[in-house]
Amino acid sequence: MTENSVFESPIVGRQLFGPGPCNPYPEAHLALSLPLLGHLDPAFIDAMDATSEMLRQVWGTRNQRTLPLSATGSAGMEAAFVNTVHAGDVVVVAVNGLFGERMVDVAARHGAEVIAVEHEYGTPVDVERVITAHPNPKIIAAVHAETSTGVVSDIQALGENKGDALLLADCVTSIGGMEMQLDDWGVDLAYAGSQKCLGVAPGLAPFTISDQAFERRVEKPSNWYLDLNLLGGYATGTTGGRRTYHHTAPTGMVVSLKAALERIFAEGLQNVYARHAAAGQALQDGLEAMGLTLFAEEGSRLAQLTTVNVPEGVDSAAVRHYLMSKYNLEIGAGTGAYAAKIWRIGMMGHNATDANANLLLAALKDALNNA
């Protein structure tokens, strides 16, 4: 190693137009270089409280137990199920993509009797089929914005028809990129990730749980780290108003999320949502103008994550490699059976601009002609 080898990193600046992570908001990136705070420092506790309050506003909830979990979005899914599924509980899961499939797996691992309501990939959740799948489920679970297919589903309609069930929603790709009103929609538990429309690096899982869901919680979950009974004393001060040590939180990441949320609110939530919608529409219109076809069903397409069918005879991996090597630009492949059949293109967070949509379209046109 040379004296300066620490600066000889192979990491280069990429334009991250895949399904996530995206390029962070500059404010979030800069915050990671600030002096580090301890996880029990009063200044950090204040930052965490401010972050949690902004998450409530983005999500449209008054839930006291709203916090950024020290983990990725998959741990948010785990936390949702491990804290609410009692052995033998009936859990109805709407499956219209990879992350619905994961819900089935996670719920079953925690002892649920899972009823999976399968849908064709690329289509939204059929609310009637889900709510009639069982007369009295304990939990109904669905993905709001399915990252694997680029489809948005009507979570509000599920909430209006959930009966006594708790409604659990995966909001990883929706938070920060589209309107959300969890309380009004009847959502009891939701989780997300920091790396998509919130415009932060991966590593945090925004999480919220209603009082009703918390009252039905598992008293001693099998997962210590994600036990909300223990986390509450640290993250929200629910043990007599004092903060008690639970784990060493990634303080720099929380400060970075706080900076991104402040950036979002400075722009205005509705303006941010409109920017995502415009960038997504510009991208989708441009793709169709190139003769490409979109995978997700019309009327249920996400703006922030577009899925496009790979043309017949085109090597998906070769196109993605061409974009990476010539333009430093990343788009995503599909998942599972669709790995080589679709591309997933994100216009998320800081990247959600018409200029980026046009850049991607020009680069993709070049790749299709020359890869």
N, C-alpha and C positions, 0 to 999 in steps of 0.2 A: 504493500500500500504506500502511496506517496503521501507527503505531508498534507496535500490539499485534496486527498481522495474523498473526503466527506462531501466535497462540492461537486464531485464527478458522478452525480446521480444519473442513472439511466432514465429516470422519470422525466417526461417532457410534457409540455402543455397540450392537452387534448381538448377538442371541442366535443363535449359529451352530449350527444343527441340520441342516446339509447334510452332504455326504460328506467334508468337511474343507476348510479348517481348522475346528477347533472352538475354543471359548473356552478359553484356556490355564488350567492350574492357577494359582491366585493366586501361589503360590511361584515359578513359572516367569516369570510376568509381572513380579513384583517384582524378580527377579534381573536383568532387562534394564535396570533403573535403577541398578544398582550401578556403582561406579567401574570403568572399563575396564582390562583387563590387556593387556599385550603378548603376542604369540603365542609368544615364547620365554621369557617370564617363568617362573621356577621354580614360582610359585604357579599359573600357568595350566597348566603341564605336569602338576602334581599333580591339578588339577581334571579335565583330560582323561583322565588315567589312571584316576581314580575313576569318571568317567563310563563309560569303556570297560568297567571291571569290572562296573558295574551293568548295562550292556547284556548282558554275558555271562550274568549271572544271569537277566535277563528272558527271554533267548533260550534258556536251557538249553544253553550251550555253554562249552567250555574253550578255544576258538580264541584263540591269541595275537593274531592279526590281526583284532581286533574294534575298530571305531572309528567315530566319527561323521564321515562325509565332509562336506566344506564345500560342500554342494550339496543340491538337492532329491532326492526319491525317484527321479525319472526318471534322474538321474545315477547313482544306485545301480544301476539296471538297466544303464545303459551300462557302468559299471565292472565289473559281473559278467561281461558278455559280452566286452568288449574285452580283459580280462586272461586269458581262458580259451579263447576260440575261435581255433583255428588254421585257416588257409584250407583249405576242403574238409571240415572236421569235420562229422559228422552230428549235428544238434541236433534232438531231438524236443521240440516245444512243445505243451502242452495248451492249447487255446484255448476258453475258455468265457466270454469277455468282452473288453472293450476292452483290458485290460492284457495279456492273452494275445496279442492281435493285435499289440500293441507289441513284445512279446518276439520275435515272428516277424520283424518289421521290423528291429529292432536286431541280432538274430543274423545275419540275411542281409547287413546292411551291413558286418559284420565278416568276411564270407567263408564263413559256414557254409552247408552243405547242409541246409536246414531242412525238416523234416517236421512240418507243422501238423496236429494231431489236433483236428478241429473238433467242437464240442459245441453243442447248443441253448442259447441264453442263458437263464439262470435255473436251469440244472442244474449239478450238481457234475462234477468231472473223473471220467471212467470210467477207473479205474486199469488194467483189463485192456487196453483199447484203446490206452492210452498205452504200456504196457510191451511190447506186441507190435507196435508200429508199425515197429520196426526191430530186427534181431537184435543190433546192437552199436553203439549210439549213443555218442558221446563225452559228451554232456550231455543230461539230461532237465530241462525247465524247466516250471514251473507256478506259478500264482498261488494262494497259500494262501487269502486272503480277497479275492474279486474285487469291487473297489470299484464297478464299473459295474453289477453285478447283485445284490449283497448275498448272494453264495453262498460258503460255506466248502467246501473240498475236502480230501480225506484225503491230506495230504502224507506222513504216516507210512507209509501203504500203498505209496506210490511209492518211498519209501526202502527199504522191505523187499524190493522187487522190482527195484531199479535195476541190479543186476549190477555191471559195472565202470564204469558211467557216473557222472559227477558229477551230483548233484541240486541244481538251482538253484531257489530259491523267492522269490517276491515276497511280502513280509510287511508291506507298507505299512499295511494296515488291520487286521492282526491283532496286531501288536506292542503290548503294553501293555493289550490288551483281552481276551485269552483265553490259555489255557495253551499254552506252546510249549516243546518239548524237542528242539532241533535235533540235538544229538549222538545222542540215542537214536533219533531219526527217520531218521537217515542223510542229513541235509541238509548239503551241502558249501559252498554259497554262499547267502547271504540278504541282502536289503537291505530297507530300510523308509524311513519318513519321520517327521519329528518332529511333524507337525501334526495327527495324528489321536488315537489312544488314548493316546499318550505325553503329550498335553496341553501342547504347546509350539508356538510360532509356526512357520510354514514356514521352511525354510532349511537343515536338516541331514538327512543320509541315513545312519542307522545301517547299518553294513555288517559282515559277517563272512565269513571264508573259512577253510576247513579246511586243515591242512598238506598233505593229499593233493591238494586242488585247487591250492594254491599251487605244489606241485612240478610240476604240469602246466601252469603258467602260460606265457603268451606272454612271451618274454624282453624284447622291445622293442615294447610295444603302440603302435598308431597314435595313441593319445590320451595326450599327455604329462601332462596335469593329473590323470588318473585312473590313472596307472601305479602299481600297487601296489608295484613294486620301489622307486620313488622315495618314495611316500607312507610306506612302512614306516619309513624312516629318521627321519621326523619324528614320525609319530603313535605308533609303538610302539618306537622306539629300536632297530631291528634292524640298525643299522650300528655294531657294536662297542659297543652299549649307550648310545651318545651320540645326542642329537637333532640332526638336521641340517635346515637351513631348506629348505622346499619351497614353501610358499605362505603368505600371511597368513590364518590361520584366523579365522573369525568368533567371536572369543573370548567376546563377550557371549552369543551363541547357545549355545555349549557350556556356559557357566556356567548358563544358563537350563535347558538339558536336564538338567544335573546336579541342579538344584533340583527339577525335576519328578520325576526318578527317586527322589530322596530322599523326596519326598512320597509316591510310590507305595509305597516300601518301608516307610515309617512306617505307612501304612495296612495293609500286608501284601498281597503279590501275590494270594493266593487271595481275599482280601476285595475287592480291586479287580476281579478277574475276576467274582466273584459279583455285584458292584454293576452291572457292565456287563450281565451276563446278566439280572438282574432288571429293569433299566430297559428293555432291549430287549423282554423278554417283555411287560411292562406296555404298551409302545407297540403291539406287534403285536396283543395281545389287544384293546386299545382300538380300533384301526383296524378289526378284523374286527367288533367290536360295533357300529361305525358303518355296517356294510354294505359296507365296502371289501374288496377282495381283494388278497392279497400276491402279488408277482411271483415271488420265489424259490421253488424247490421245497421243499415241507415236508420237514423232516428235515435240510436243508442250509442253513437260514437263519442268517445272521449276527445276533447280538444287537446288535452295535454299529452296524450299518448295515442299515436296513430299506428294502426296495424295495416300493412299493405301486402298483398299477395306477390310472391316472387314470380316473375313471368316464366312461362314454360321455356325450358332450355337454358335458363340463366342459373349460374352457380352462385348461390347465396353467399357462401363463404368467400368466394373470389371477389365479389363486389364489396363486401365489408372490408376485406384486406386492402383493396384498392383505395377505398375511402380513407382508411387509416394511414396507409403509407404515403399517399399523395397529399391528402388534405388534413392529416392529423385529426380526423373526424370519426367518431364512433357512432354507429347505430347498432341496434340489437337484433339478434336472431330470434326466432320463435322458441317455444319450449315444447318438450315432449315430442309428440307426433308431428308437430308443426315447426320443428327446429329449422328445417331447411325450406319450409314452405311460405313463411311470412317474415317480414322485417318489422321490428318495433322501433318507432321513431318518436322520441320525446321532445316536446317543446315545454319545458318545465322551469319554473322559478326564473332565475336571471336569464335563462336561455329563451324564454318565451317572447320572441319578438318577430315581427314580419321580416326583418332583415335576416335573421337566422333561418327562417323558413325558406327564403329565397336562396340563401347560401347553400342550404342542404339540397334544394331542388337542382341547382346548377351542378353541384358536385355529383349527385346521383345520376343525372343525365350523362355526365362525362363517364362515370363508372360503367353504366349500362352499355355505352358505346365502345369502351376500350378495355374493360377488365378482362 
